[in-house]
Structures are given as structure tokens and as C-alpha cells.
Amino acid sequence: ELGIKANIERKNKTKELMNDLEINTSFFENELLSLSNIEYEKLIKSNNKLKEFKSDLDRIYRNKKHIIPEKEENIITKIGFATNNFSSISSNMLNKEHDYGKIKIDNEYITITTNNYSQIMENSNRKIRKQAYTKFYDKIEDYSTTSAELLNSYVKYNNTNAILHNFESAWHRKLFYLNLDEKVFKSLVSAVN
């Protein structure tokens, strides 16, 4: 359940462990990507055990032009761990620090939370839905400037990180990892619209 101190501490500990794993295994990609195309193909062909991992290795190897030296990569990873807390901050604001108020349903006062909001919005009583909606979004509106600043910082962080890895922008980095050409994406959007 969100907002419970013990769960937040477990979540943060898990993130720390994931970061440690990422830092301690960051050498692998750099070693793989230091191989020339010829060396890479020879390695895959000469080792039958690697063949079952070829699609994963190919996915990593296509990053070759976007990988920077190991020392710099470690610095970026560590700085990212220290600064990329946008999701945690937003989650704490929305789930722990915001008081959305209470609403009376069937003669019982229910505290509005992010966990039960959608359930309240399914209530058959339109007045209850409107009251819950107003209370919830009035509180969100109170923090809109902070939320906007968090979002702006998140976008700047991702754009900077992408540029450091030789991408034009975070958008181009996302398209690369989706293995999706920008023209194809634009065509998909156009077709949907």
C-alpha cells in the first residue's frame, strides 16, 4: 500500500540494490561494445553457448555508437541515481502528502486516496462522483506549479542524458530503444488520428 513508511523504505532499498546492480554490471556493455563488428560476429559464431543469447546481445550491440567510455558512464549512472528521483517525489506527493479530504458514501466518511479514487468515481451517485472529482483535482491544482517543475526537470534530465549518449534528444533515444523509425511512428499517429 502506498504511503506506508515500511513499504516506501522497501521500495527505496530495492531501488538502491537495482542501482548497485547496474553500477556493478556496467562494465559488460562497454566490453561488448568495444569489439569491432568483425570481432563481435566472430565471437558469436565461435561460441555455441552465446548463440541462444544472440538476440539480447544484438540488442545491446546496436547501442555501440551511443555508449561512452566506462568511467564517464559510471559517473552518469551515479549522478542519475542521485538526481533522478522525480518518480519517487511525485509518488510521495500524490500518495502520502496530499490530503484529498473525505467524502460521505452510504452514511460513512471515506478518505479519498489515489488508491480508491477510481473506485469512488464508479459510484452510481453523480453528486458523489462530482464531489470526489472536485476535491481530488482541487488538491492536484494546489500543487500544479510544483508538479510542472518536476516534469520540466524530468524532461531536462532525460534530454541531457540522451545528448550525453549521442542522441539528438530523449525522444530520439526512446525511438531507438523501441527500434522504431520516426517516420513509422508519425505514420502510426497520423493513421490513429
HUZI-V738301 format. One record per backbone hydrogen bond with DSSP energy under -0.5 kcal/mol. CO is the residue of the C=O (numbers start at 1). NH is the residue of the N-H. If there is no record, write none. Layout:
co: <CO;CO>
nh: <NH;NH>
This chain:
co: <1;4;5;6;7;8;9;10;11;12;13;14;15;16;17;18;19;20;21;22;23;25;25;26;27;28;29;30;32;36;37;38;39;40;41;42;43;44;46;47;47;48;48;50;51;53;54;55;56;57;58;60;61;63;63;64;69;70;71;72;73;74;75;76;77;78;79;80;83;85;86;87;88;89;90;91;92;92;93;98;101;103;103;105;108;108;110;112;113;116;117;119;120;124;125;126;127;128;129;130;131;132;133;134;135;136;137;138;139;140;141;143;144;145;146;147;148;149;150;151;152;153;154;155;156;157;158;159;160;161;162;162;163;169;170;171;172;173;174;175;175;176;181;182;183;184;185;186;187;188;189>
nh: <4;8;9;10;11;12;13;14;15;16;17;18;19;20;21;22;23;24;25;26;26;28;29;30;31;32;33;34;35;40;41;42;43;44;45;46;47;47;48;50;51;51;52;53;54;57;58;59;60;61;62;63;64;66;67;67;73;74;75;76;77;78;79;80;81;82;83;84;85;89;90;91;92;93;94;95;96;97;98;100;112;105;110;108;105;110;103;100;117;120;121;122;123;126;129;130;131;132;133;134;135;136;137;138;139;140;141;142;143;143;144;147;148;149;150;151;152;153;154;155;156;157;158;159;160;161;162;163;164;165;165;167;166;173;174;175;176;177;178;179;180;179;185;186;187;188;189;190;191;192;193>
